[in-house]
Amino acid sequence: MPPRPFAWPEPYRMAVSLTFDDGRPTQLPILVPYLAAQQVKASFYILPRVVAANAEGWRKVLAAGHEIGNHSHTHPCSGSHRWSRNNALEDYTLERISMDIDQASDALENLLGERPQTYAYPCYGTFVGMGIDRKSYVPVVAERFLAGRSGLSDVANDPSFCDPHCLLSYELDDRSPESAVKLLESAYQDGRWVVFTSHEVAPEPVPGKERYSTTLATLDAVIQWCQSKPDVWIDTLANVARAL
């Protein structure tokens, strides 16, 4: 398929979206006030049970202009993760994953008063089943959402060609400020859409969860780089996806 004609809304030449998964313990007390101080809006992908544990707190996040998206109801991942062996994507069908996603959207709408508009694939997995029964569930997401975010990419999204229902993302966790800025500078040259994924966010890596921690220094570097350039658009996944 050839690239489609595309131009970012004036005055922008590239876009950046910050996404945060799982509603980790550091997000409400540390990350949300930090984003408010920086005047940056982000996308949060959270299971309904996590939202239910502090619905008032997450309603405030939504009211502040951030996005809360669907991250499934039960967080199924590959059974290669031992902790997901009893909820493995390899054991799912398209019907079962559809039910799981719909259950999450219904629950989040009941808890927050707003239905999720975008989806983040748990563990970045976009397939269900095994072997000849293995199928992509990207079409399931495309039927329900404005956009879907995958991950573990080595390239930023090309807005003239990318699939908005299977967006590539870079992990910001365990990444140095210098490495994050290099990714941004490369994408800036080509007018791309950089999507970052984080989990824990704190001044220092969370002990025992270093692999899933983004430091405030790295987040600072990303935001300061974006805000230093008037032609860089930093916004939620849903807001940027509407421009495609």
N, C-alpha and C positions, 0 to 999 in steps of 0.2 A: 504494500500500500504506500503510495507516495505521501510525503509530508503535506499537511493541509496549510493553507495560508493562515498565518497567525501574527498578531501583534499584541503585546501587553497594553493595558490601558495607560494612557498618558498620565504621568511622565515616566513610567517605569520601563526598565529593560530586563529585569529579572525578578523572581519572587522567592521568598523563603518562608517556610512554615515550620514552627516548632511543635512537636507532638510528644505527649507524655502518656505512658501506658500504666495501667493497673491501679491507679490511685494509691501509689506507694505512700508510706507514712510520712515521708518528708515533703510531700507535695502541698498539702494544705497549709501547714505552719511555716514552711520556708519558701517554697517555690511561688505560691500565689501572691504573697506580699511582695516578693522580689519582682515579679512581672508587673504588678501594679505600679511600683516605683519606676520601672523602666517604660511604662505605658505601652506594653506589648501584649497582644492577644495571642493565645495559643489554643491548641486542641488537646483535650484530655479524653483518653479511651479507657473506660472503667466498667467493670462488671457490676450488675445491679446490686449484688449483695454488699459490695463496698460502698456504693452510693447510699444504700439503705442504712448503713451503720452511722452515717453522718449526712443525712439528706439536707439539713439546713445549710451546712457548710458548702455542699456542692451546688445548692440552689444559688448561693451567693456568687460562686464562681461563674455560673451561667449568667446571672444578672449583671456581672461585671463585663460581659461581652466576650468571654471565652466560649469555646465550643466544647460540648460533651458529646462524644460519639459512641457508637456501638463497638464493643470489643468481645462480643458473643455473651452468652449466658453462663456457660460452664468452662470457657477457656480451653477448648480442645487443642492439643498439639500432637506432634508425631510421638508415637509410642517409643521412639528411640530415647526420648526423655523418660527416665524410669518413673518420675513422679506423674507422668501423664499416661502411663500404661493402661490404666483403667478408663481413660477418656481419650483414646487415641484417634487421630484423624483417619488412620488406616482402617478403623472399624466403622467409620461414618459412611452414610450414603448422602446423596444430594438432598433427599427428603429430610433426613435427620439434621443436617447442618442448617437447612432452611428453618426448621422448627426451632432450633437453638437460637438462631439469629432473631427470629420474630419474637420469641419469648423475651429476649433481652430488650428489644425495642419497645415492646409493650410495657415492660417493667420500668424502664427508664422514663417513658412518657408518663406513667402513673406517679412516679416519684418526683419528677422535675417539672411536669407540665409541658414538656416539649419533646417531640419525637426526634431521635438522632437522624442526622442527614448524611453522615459519613461513617465508614467502617474501618477498623484496623484489624488485620488478620492476626490472631494470636500466634505467637512464635513465627510470624511471617509465612505460615503455611497456607497455600492457596489450593491445595488438592485434598480430596477425600478418597478412601479406598486404596487398594493395592493392585499391582499388576494390570491385567486387562480390565479390571474394574476401577482403576484409578481415573478420577475425573477432576477437572478444574471446577472449583465452585465460584470462580470469578463471575460467571453469568448470574449466579444467585445474588451476588452482591450488586451487580449492575442493575438487576430488576428492582432493587430496593433502595439504593443510595445514590447520592450525587457523586460520590467518589469513594474509593477504597485504598488503604495504604498498606503496602507490603514492606519489605525491607532488605537488609544485607546487600545493598547495592554498591557497585564501584563506579556509578555514573549518576549524574543528576538527570531529572526528567526534561525531555525535549518537548516543550508545549505544542510544537507543530506535529508531533507524532505519538506522544505517550498515550497509554491507556489510563484514563482517569480512574478506572475501577481496579487498577492494580499498580498504583504509583510506587515508584522506587523510593527508598529512603536510606540515608546514612545513619548509622548508630553514632550518637553523640556521647554515649556512655564510654568511659575509659579512653576518651580521646583528649589529646592535649589542645590547648588554645591555638597553637601554631598550626596543627594539623587541620583543625576545623576551618581556620581562615584560609588555608590553601585550597580547600574544597570550594569555598565561596568564591575565591578569586578566579578559579578555573571556570566555574559555572557562569560567572559574570561576563566573561569574554563571549560566551555563546548564548547569552540571554535565557538561561535555563531556570527551572524551578527546583530549588533545593528543599528537600524535606528531611528534617532531623528527627530521630526517635530517641527518647530518654526514658529512664525509669526513676530511680532515686535521684534527688537533686539536693546537694548540701555543700557547705564550704569545703569540706574534705570528703573523699570517698567513704561511703558508709562501711564500717568494718564488717567483713564477711560477705559484702555485696559489692566489692570494688568493680567487678565486671559489669554490674548494672547500675553504676553511679556516674552521674555527670556533675562535675564540680562547678561552683558558681564562677570560677575563673574562666572556664571554657565557655559557659553560657554568656558571661560578660563579653568575651572576645567576639562571639558571634553577633550579639546584639549591637555592640559598639561599631563593629564593621558595617552592619546593615544601616544603622542610623547615621553613619558618616557619609552615606551616599544617598542623595535625594531621589535617585532613580532605582532604588531597591525597595521592593514592596514586601514587608513582613506582616503576615496575617494568618488567620486560621486556615486549615485545610479546606473547609467548605467555602470560605470567601474567595480564595484563590481559584478553586475548582470552577466556580461560576464564570470565570473569565475564559476558560478553555473553549 
